[in-house]
């Protein structure tokens, strides 16, 4: 799955004693009713956010994850998270100006024979 939007906020990298790393961002979709979507990047995918800045227009390839948790009272709760695994820049913000950089189109080729 993929989401296209404008980077609204980038959070700091979170590092845990176990060596686990996570960084989150908020992407605002461009539609009649814009949505602010929280996307997390974990472990080596944190590095994908290195060149991303607020106000950049990007395409994020995502996986939706879900998990079940039983609270101390025995009630089962369900949680979802959105994890990013690839980013394509569409417009890179330079101060108050933007410039087109990368776009995915039919110009993207691969070497598959079909």
Buried (B, 14 or more C-beta within 10 A) or exposed (E): EEBBBBBBEBEEEEEEEEEEBBBBBBBBBEEEEEEEBEBBBBEEBBEBBEEBBEBBBBBBBBEEEEEEEEEEEEEEEEEEBBBBEEBBBBBBBEEEEBEEBBEEEEEEEEEEEE
